[in-house]
Amino acid sequence: MLRNSDTSKSLKAARKSIADPSYVHKIGEQPLKYVTIGQLLEETANKFGDRKAIISVHQNESLTFSELLQKADKLAAAFKILNLEKNDRLGIWAPNLLEWYITMMACARAGLIAVYLNPVFEAPEIEYCINKTQIKALVCADKFKYHDHYESLLTIAPELENCEIGKMTSKKVPSLKTVIRIGEENKCGIYNFCEILDLASTSEVANIQKLQHSISPDDGCSLHFTSGSTGKPKAAVATHFKMVNSGFMVGKRLDFSHNYHKICLQVPFFHVFGTVLGIMASLNHASTIVLPTDGYQPGKNFDAIKNEKCTVIYGTPTMYLDLIQIQEKRKEPISANIAFLGGAPSSPHLLEQILKTLNVSKLHSVYGLTECTGSVFQSVSIKSKEKFPILVNFLQEHMEAKVINGNGGMVPFGTPGELCVRGYANMVGYWDDEERTNEILGKDGWLKTGDQFILEEDGSGKVVGRLKDMILRGGENIFPKEIEEVLITYPDILEVQVIGTPHKRLGEEVCACVRIQPQSNLTLEDLITFCKGKLAYFKIPTRMEIFDNFPRTTSGKIQKFKLIEMVCERNF
């Protein structure tokens, strides 16, 4: 039986649930841009033609915005000669190269849909992506790490070796007709990128300018594949309008509109962090992108930040851990004043290290999904709490957010539930996959993120954890992020991931996977002692596994499903 005080509390909670549903609409300070990527490139080139658009340190090359537009139009004209028509799909299968940027812009200027492919995809994965999106032409790298892209293609399409260039007919990938390789060595059946640039006549290049009025901001322009951690990868469709405005809003909140910046881009182009938050933010605000390497090499990234005098660093939390370790050894002056973090949650301990060791004056973070063109919530300032910084992410302009319970009803502000978002940033849907599109994107425009989230009345919010990562231990629901935020403050721990592993009695047990300082003798008993008084007893890890490195995607995200597999294998 409820006491009077309990009844009063219940009524207040009920009234709060009705009166204060967790819904926020962030009204924009200025209208959204109704332009295509190609039109934006032309606009930026007209205003800032002599400014560097990109500096590729590892290639010892650079392009101004005017040069980028010229090369993009030459390549777009060549695509037309190769019989690529509006809305045809062109795959970009390459690491961070200057040619990648040119190709993306050329697709936009030609009205093609660019398909962004992970440069370390193996042959079966590329075959799947080509067939899934019916790619007609492919721009690929020569080699990347241990991958020979041409040899991989031959395993899929041996017909390539003996076909007329641009007219391949393959049994396994019937849509693919043309392959363009970024390299100088001649290979059978393919074009070289440099020769393609000179394929079109002056008048054919000029026709690309005339073509721009027939391309709509609402046309599809890009396909980003999801990670595929729970099945075959899905391809999220974005329009010019979504890409342009997502990039603009990210850059605006980073203050790119008021100051010129050089961005050290540690993340890969093919990921939304590189494409939208990187390329599109810089294109909107005439910033310069600096590519330290074609892949990820922390030492060279640090060199580029220093030598190119980069003012902004883009990276995942893991990438910042690597930079911090380098700077602790080198102790060299760098000019970066903004650190932009995304791809995974950042602990207060890491943020404190970034401020102290890298000596940046501003920290920014972003929350988003591939399905939301990369950015939904983004920080506006640093706030302090108990002597360490925290980043508070606020809803982007012109976006709506709400948090719902398992029945689809809105929960009160400050209450955990699943985050749903609506607005310009949301994808059109998954390419050729209506069923999986309908699972997360409603006819009312609301997109279910799959993230357990807490939303506040001021438009700020934070991720509690992924719903699919939730640990079910003896009837208790446990979100790993809460435990990770405690464990990362332990001095000997460099990086931590908390997972659930099978347990006969409890269903799952809490396992802490850690990377530790060299010469550390950290034990499970040490962790348990450290957690007492900080976490409820059922959240304290009962198992610890030490790793030299965690399994990651090319964009730097830790693959928890692989981590679980690796830990389970250690039992046998």
Helices and strands as residue ranges (DSSP letters): H 4-19, E 23-26, H 37-48, E 52-56, E 61-64, H 65-81, E 89-93, H 98-110, E 113-117, H 123-133, E 135-141, E 143-144, E 147-148, H 149-156, G 158-162, E 178-182, E 191-192, H 193-197, H 202-211, G 212-214, E 220-225, E 235-239, H 240-253, E 262-265, H 272-274, I 275-280, H 281-285, E 288-291, H 298-307, E 312-315, H 317-330, E 338-341, H 348-353, I 354-358, E 362-367, G 370-372, E 377-385, E 388-395, E 399-404, E 417-423, E 429-430, H 434-440, E 447-455, E 460-466, G 467-469, E 471-473, E 476-478, H 480-487, E 493-503, E 507-516, H 524-531, G 537-539, E 543-546, H 560-569
